[in-house]
């Protein structure tokens, strides 16, 4: 059975069965975007080398970010970003399918969003990621995938990226709403931050929607009606633009992916996220019950 999904229109989520049917289609690029916090004690690149979807290139979230900053995995400048994307053999005419091994879209959505910032709409996240691919009995291969560099021209979409000043002004004026993808404990300030030196708590007026709440037990994005209920329960305003945030701008993109899947386009990602806002001496923070 061939699973029909049009390649003529951007589709944010693709089922595993579709990829299995089109695995070797010309112009289709598969990207393993797995990345984990140090506390997980997982080596994403080693796991990629041990077993990945056939033909998948590895996108190193840390190495392919802005290196001249103390903030983790920030977007690089457009010229560098274009070189990074082209270095993986991705051209402007290619269709890209991104996945990770987390089971929660922990980092695949970050690469989906990055490509969209670069002006590339033909990018989708594999629903359920590597875990679902394996569970359905599809093959994996080991080792690095050789690829020829491609030319990628960046068409930067500034509207998808929010800065510290934009978030601060937006919260002060009420023109935006912030959805924070961190755990409830980190949001409330009752759990420590994984990065040393950061303050605890959340931005004044922010709402909390932990990113794992957007997927089912098999790592697949929830149906649209249930997804919409989760956003509504978190207090997502149907009128004001939404800025998504997290610890360092990675899982915030999972919320952006969910919003995009629901048809919203008035969202952006705060790239610095809590790694920037939560620095000592930074903007105000709120602690639960304070």
RODO-2510 file (C-alpha; in nm, 4 decimals, decimal comma):
residues 290
     n   res          X          Y          Z
     1     x     0,0000     0,0000     0,0000
     2     x     0,1347     0,3434    -0,0951
     3     x     0,0550     0,6206     0,1513
     4     x    -0,0377     0,9379    -0,0315
     5     x     0,0976     1,2643     0,1032
     6     x     0,1386     1,5498    -0,1408
     7     x     0,4926     1,6772    -0,1780
     8     x     0,3588     1,9907    -0,3446
     9     x     0,2459     2,1424    -0,0146
    10     x     0,4399     2,1762     0,3112
    11     x     0,3366     1,8991     0,5533
    12     x     0,4737     1,9485     0,9068
    13     x     0,4243     1,5857     1,0136
    14     x     0,4827     1,2722     0,8052
    15     x     0,3866     0,9166     0,9096
    16     x     0,6508     0,6462     0,9251
    17     x     0,4624     0,4407     0,6662
    18     x     0,4951     0,7222     0,4120
    19     x     0,8705     0,7458     0,4584
    20     x     0,9055     0,3692     0,4243
    21     x     0,7252     0,3900     0,0889
    22     x     0,9384     0,6819    -0,0385
    23     x     1,2708     0,6103     0,1319
    24     x     1,4853     0,6192    -0,1813
    25     x     1,2924     0,8844    -0,3721
    26     x     1,5194     1,1363    -0,5513
    27     x     1,5330     1,4751    -0,3841
    28     x     1,4264     1,3371    -0,0454
    29     x     1,6800     1,4055     0,2313
    30     x     1,6526     1,2358     0,5705
    31     x     1,8126     1,4031     0,8718
    32     x     1,8845     1,2529     1,2136
    33     x     1,8654     1,5496     1,4515
    34     x     1,9018     1,3594     1,7793
    35     x     2,0368     1,5659     2,0699
    36     x     2,0190     1,5223     2,4467
    37     x     2,0971     1,7148     2,7620
    38     x     2,4090     1,5987     2,9462
    39     x     2,1947     1,4629     3,2304
    40     x     2,0472     1,2038     2,9916
    41     x     2,3938     1,0476     2,9556
    42     x     2,3247     0,9639     2,5915
    43     x     2,5692     1,0193     2,3056
    44     x     2,3508     1,1156     2,0114
    45     x     2,6219     1,0826     1,7479
    46     x     2,7340     0,7434     1,8764
    47     x     2,3736     0,6248     1,8655
    48     x     2,3437     0,7558     1,5107
    49     x     2,6539     0,5648     1,4033
    50     x     2,5183     0,2488     1,5656
    51     x     2,1852     0,2648     1,3871
    52     x     1,9892     0,5203     1,1860
    53     x     1,7288     0,5315     0,9111
    54     x     1,8993     0,4336     0,5828
    55     x     2,0526     0,7353     0,4121
    56     x     2,0041     0,9725     0,7063
    57     x     2,2602     1,2494     0,7560
    58     x     2,3461     1,3589     1,1100
    59     x     2,2680     1,7180     1,2105
    60     x     2,4767     1,8057     1,5163
    61     x     2,2600     2,0602     1,6999
    62     x     2,5577     2,1952     1,8983
    63     x     2,8236     2,2006     1,6247
    64     x     2,5947     2,3565     1,3632
    65     x     2,4982     2,6495     1,5851
    66     x     2,6525     2,9889     1,6600
    67     x     2,9864     2,9093     1,8196
    68     x     3,0869     3,2641     1,9148
    69     x     2,8473     3,2993     2,2077
    70     x     2,8142     3,1700     2,5623
    71     x     2,4500     3,0778     2,4986
    72     x     2,3890     2,7170     2,3881
    73     x     2,3038     2,6270     2,0248
    74     x     2,1886     2,9694     1,9084
    75     x     2,1111     3,0246     1,5415
    76     x     2,4204     3,1232     1,3420
    77     x     2,4192     3,4117     1,0970
    78     x     2,2474     3,3490     0,7610
    79     x     2,5714     3,2924     0,5681
    80     x     2,6971     3,0344     0,8181
    81     x     2,3570     2,8704     0,8349
    82     x     2,3521     2,8324     0,4584
    83     x     2,6948     2,6684     0,4653
    84     x     2,5846     2,4349     0,7446
    85     x     2,2733     2,3238     0,5602
    86     x     2,4505     2,2908     0,2264
    87     x     2,7298     2,0960     0,3968
    88     x     2,4784     1,8246     0,4772
    89     x     2,3970     1,7954     0,1082
    90     x     2,0667     1,9800     0,1383
    91     x     1,9740     2,2088    -0,1492
    92     x     1,6865     2,4526    -0,1868
    93     x     1,4900     2,2096    -0,4049
    94     x     1,5157     1,9118    -0,1690
    95     x     1,2392     1,7755     0,0525
    96     x     1,3679     1,7122     0,4066
    97     x     1,2349     1,4692     0,6670
    98     x     1,3755     1,5171     1,0177
    99     x     1,3602     1,2780     1,3114
   100     x     1,5231     1,2142     1,6481
   101     x     1,5517     0,9261     1,8919
   102     x     1,3834     1,0866     2,1930
   103     x     1,0249     0,9750     2,1425
   104     x     0,9081     1,3284     2,2266
   105     x     1,0271     1,5435     1,9328
   106     x     1,2889     1,6826     2,1683
   107     x     1,5232     1,8069     1,8945
   108     x     1,3767     1,7162     1,5536
   109     x     1,1439     2,0144     1,5753
   110     x     1,4445     2,2417     1,6334
   111     x     1,5867     2,1465     1,2935
   112     x     1,2402     2,1746     1,1345
   113     x     1,2149     2,5296     1,2703
   114     x     1,5741     2,6164     1,1721
   115     x     1,5098     2,5176     0,8120
   116     x     1,1912     2,7234     0,8110
   117     x     1,3846     3,0233     0,9466
   118     x     1,6211     2,9689     0,6525
   119     x     1,3219     2,9952     0,4172
   120     x     1,2857     2,6238     0,3478
   121     x     0,9227     2,5103     0,3682
   122     x     0,9725     2,1597     0,2286
   123     x     1,0582     2,0075     0,5665
   124     x     0,8620     1,7651     0,7835
   125     x     0,9089     1,5875     1,1147
   126     x     0,8785     1,2086     1,1161
   127     x     0,5878     1,1216     1,3431
   128     x     0,7156     0,9027     1,6265
   129     x     1,0784     0,9386     1,5198
   130     x     1,3319     0,6596     1,5191
   131     x     1,1489     0,4662     1,7901
   132     x     0,8341     0,4377     1,5796
   133     x     1,0417     0,3506     1,2708
   134     x     1,1993     0,0592     1,4570
   135     x     0,8701    -0,0468     1,6169
   136     x     0,7125    -0,0855     1,2740
   137     x     0,9947    -0,3159     1,1684
   138     x     1,1737    -0,0930     0,9199
   139     x     1,5487    -0,1345     0,8620
   140     x     1,8309     0,0750     1,0025
   141     x     2,1901     0,1075     0,8896
   142     x     2,5102     0,1906     1,0747
   143     x     2,8025     0,4226     1,0047
   144     x     2,8346     0,7727     0,8643
   145     x     2,6481     0,8611     0,5453
   146     x     2,8661     1,0141     0,2741
   147     x     2,7143     1,3144     0,1043
   148     x     2,8211     1,5702    -0,1531
   149     x     2,7860     1,9337    -0,0433
   150     x     2,5028     2,1308    -0,2010
   151     x     2,4341     2,4989    -0,2494
   152     x     2,1714     2,6342    -0,0112
   153     x     2,0577     2,9952    -0,0340
   154     x     1,9074     3,1266     0,2899
   155     x     1,5938     3,3403     0,2743
   156     x     1,5876     3,4507     0,6359
   157     x     1,2507     3,4736     0,8106
   158     x     1,3080     3,7091     1,1001
   159     x     0,9461     3,6788     1,2095
   160     x     1,0028     3,3231     1,3309
   161     x     1,2739     3,4325     1,5765
   162     x     1,2174     3,6340     1,8941
   163     x     1,4906     3,8234     2,0787
   164     x     1,5220     3,9075     2,4467
   165     x     1,4146     4,2677     2,3888
   166     x     1,1159     4,1633     2,1781
   167     x     0,9974     3,9179     2,4438
   168     x     1,0471     4,1659     2,7263
   169     x     0,8587     4,4434     2,5446
   170     x     0,5864     4,2047     2,4339
   171     x     0,5232     4,0826     2,7869
   172     x     0,5251     4,4365     2,9256
   173     x     0,2711     4,5593     2,6702
   174     x     0,0659     4,2400     2,6593
   175     x     0,1068     4,2155     2,2828
   176     x     0,2394     3,8584     2,3025
   177     x     0,1945     3,5505     2,5142
   178     x     0,4833     3,3226     2,6118
   179     x     0,4401     2,9463     2,6281
   180     x     0,7209     2,7767     2,8195
   181     x     0,8005     2,4145     2,7216
   182     x     1,0032     2,3296     3,0348
   183     x     0,8798     2,0882     3,2999
   184     x     0,6236     2,2133     3,5520
   185     x     0,8833     2,2015     3,8289
   186     x     1,1371     2,4092     3,6421
   187     x     0,8670     2,6548     3,5389
   188     x     0,7510     2,6909     3,8996
   189     x     1,1061     2,7177     4,0283
   190     x     1,0737     2,4105     4,2503
   191     x     1,3213     2,2068     4,0426
   192     x     1,6785     2,3220     3,9712
   193     x     1,7847     2,4256     3,6246
   194     x     2,0174     2,1755     3,4509
   195     x     2,2540     2,4577     3,3550
   196     x     2,4559     2,5905     3,6456
   197     x     2,4212     2,9546     3,7449
   198     x     2,0731     3,0170     3,6092
   199     x     1,7960     3,1532     3,8254
   200     x     1,4822     2,9472     3,8839
   201     x     1,1260     3,0361     3,7908
   202     x     0,9575     3,1759     3,4812
   203     x     0,8873     3,4993     3,2955
   204     x     0,6095     3,7188     3,4339
   205     x     0,2863     3,6300     3,2548
   206     x     0,4232     3,3177     3,0853
   207     x     0,2177     2,9979     3,0645
   208     x     0,3505     2,6435     3,0931
   209     x     0,3018     2,3575     2,8457
   210     x     0,5722     2,0906     2,8863
   211     x     0,6642     1,9666     2,5396
   212     x     0,6201     1,5904     2,6131
   213     x     0,2483     1,6577     2,6621
   214     x     0,2084     1,7050     2,2862
   215     x     0,2781     1,3406     2,1954
   216     x     0,1210     1,0036     2,2756
   217     x     0,2932     0,7033     2,4322
   218     x     0,4399     0,6064     2,0949
   219     x     0,5886     0,9492     2,0375
   220     x     0,3370     1,0552     1,7759
   221     x     0,1870     1,4025     1,7746
   222     x    -0,1590     1,4058     1,9313
   223     x    -0,4662     1,4362     1,7063
   224     x    -0,5527     1,7949     1,6257
   225     x    -0,8567     1,8143     1,8532
   226     x    -0,6641     1,6841     2,1552
   227     x    -0,3627     1,8987     2,0688
   228     x    -0,5873     2,2055     2,0566
   229     x    -0,7294     2,1138     2,3980
   230     x    -0,3782     2,0925     2,5454
   231     x    -0,2879     2,4379     2,4171
   232     x    -0,6187     2,5823     2,5363
   233     x    -0,5771     2,4259     2,8817
   234     x    -0,2338     2,5878     2,9063
   235     x    -0,3962     2,9244     2,8399
   236     x    -0,2824     2,9777     2,4813
   237     x    -0,4496     3,2977     2,3675
   238     x    -0,6346     3,2575     2,0336
   239     x    -0,5768     3,6241     1,9500
   240     x    -0,2298     3,7315     2,0642
   241     x     0,0840     3,6066     1,8877
   242     x     0,2638     3,3332     2,0793
   243     x     0,6349     3,3176     2,1597
   244     x     0,7542     2,9725     2,2617
   245     x     1,0416     2,9334     2,5069
   246     x     1,2213     2,6569     2,6975
   247     x     1,5631     2,6039     2,8522
   248     x     1,7752     2,6841     2,5491
   249     x     1,5498     2,7149     2,2437
   250     x     1,5338     2,3472     2,1473
   251     x     1,2131     2,2058     2,2940
   252     x     1,0402     2,5410     2,2403
   253     x     1,0373     2,4356     1,8758
   254     x     0,8210     2,1334     1,9645
   255     x     0,5520     2,3789     2,0773
   256     x     0,6027     2,5763     1,7558
   257     x     0,5573     2,2551     1,5572
   258     x     0,2320     2,1839     1,7413
   259     x     0,1024     2,5348     1,6757
   260     x     0,1965     2,5080     1,3083
   261     x     0,0194     2,1703     1,2855
   262     x    -0,2942     2,3377     1,4251
   263     x    -0,2787     2,6013     1,1523
   264     x    -0,1417     2,8919     1,3548
   265     x     0,1259     3,1032     1,1918
   266     x     0,1503     3,3833     1,4501
   267     x     0,4246     3,2147     1,6511
   268     x     0,7962     3,2654     1,7000
   269     x     1,0667     3,0961     1,9064
   270     x     1,2697     3,2802     2,1689
   271     x     1,6112     3,1507     2,0684
   272     x     1,7905     3,2517     2,3889
   273     x     1,5101     3,1142     2,6082
   274     x     1,5790     3,0579     2,9787
   275     x     1,9545     3,0287     2,9199
   276     x     1,9429     3,4012     2,8445
   277     x     1,6449     3,5266     3,0476
   278     x     1,7462     3,3308     3,3577
   279     x     2,1010     3,4624     3,3764
   280     x     2,1949     3,6416     3,7011
   281     x     2,0944     4,0054     3,6852
   282     x     1,8542     3,9445     3,3974
   283     x     1,4871     4,0440     3,3613
   284     x     1,2368     3,9699     3,6389
   285     x     1,1431     3,6106     3,7194
   286     x     0,8467     3,4618     3,9010
   287     x     0,8692     3,1784     4,1528
   288     x     0,5586     2,9727     4,2346
   289     x     0,3585     3,1161     4,5280
   290     x     0,5873     3,4185     4,5495
***
